[in-house]
Amino acid sequence: MEKNNILNAIARMAADDNKKLQMSATVTETHTLDKVCGVMFRTDKETAKDASLQALGLPNDNICVAFFIDRKELEKYK
């Protein structure tokens, strides 16, 4: 599935108030190690478990993604 199709599906899920779509804007930690930056978000235990499985390349129930949205650009759509 193309990225735009995924984003369109996410937008439809959000508009439908789908409870299986979760988003976190709570950043709990950021760090840089060897020019690679890590960002940690807060989520529930089930999603965190799936994120660990996804990081290992193992099958899981959730697709874990992060969105970085320009605040000024977002204002155009509100």
C-alpha positions in Angstrom: 0.0 0.0 0.0 1.4 3.4 -0.9 2.1 6.0 1.8 -0.6 8.3 0.5 -3.2 5.5 0.6 -2.2 4.8 4.2 -2.5 8.4 5.2 -5.9 8.6 3.5 -7.1 5.5 5.3 -5.8 7.0 8.6 -7.7 10.2 7.9 -10.9 8.2 7.3 -10.4 6.2 10.5 -9.9 9.4 12.5 -13.0 11.0 10.9 -15.0 7.9 11.8 -13.7 8.2 15.5 -12.3 4.6 15.1 -11.1 3.5 18.6 -8.4 1.3 17.0 -6.5 4.4 15.8 -4.3 5.8 18.6 -2.0 8.8 18.5 0.3 10.2 21.1 1.7 13.7 21.3 3.3 13.0 24.7 7.1 13.0 24.2 8.7 11.3 27.2 12.3 11.4 26.1 14.6 12.4 23.2 18.3 11.5 22.8 21.1 11.4 20.2 23.6 8.7 19.9 26.2 8.5 17.1 24.2 11.1 15.1 21.0 9.0 15.3 18.1 10.6 17.2 15.6 8.7 19.2 12.2 10.0 20.3 10.0 8.1 22.8 6.3 8.5 23.1 3.9 7.4 25.8 1.3 4.8 24.8 -0.7 1.9 26.3 1.0 -1.4 27.1 -0.5 -3.3 24.2 0.8 -0.8 21.6 4.1 -0.7 23.4 4.4 -4.5 23.1 3.6 -4.3 19.4 6.2 -1.5 19.0 8.8 -3.8 20.5 7.8 -6.7 18.2 7.8 -4.3 15.2 11.3 -3.1 16.1 12.4 -6.7 16.0 10.7 -7.3 12.6 8.2 -9.7 14.1 4.4 -9.9 13.3 2.1 -7.9 15.5 -1.4 -6.5 15.6 -0.6 -2.7 15.3 1.4 -0.6 12.9 3.4 1.8 15.0 4.2 5.1 13.2 5.1 8.7 14.2 4.0 11.9 12.6 6.0 15.1 12.8 3.6 17.9 11.8 4.7 21.5 11.2 2.5 23.6 13.5 2.3 26.6 11.1 1.2 24.3 8.2 -1.4 22.6 10.4 -3.0 26.0 11.2 -3.9 26.3 7.5 -6.1 23.2 7.8 -7.9 24.0 11.0 
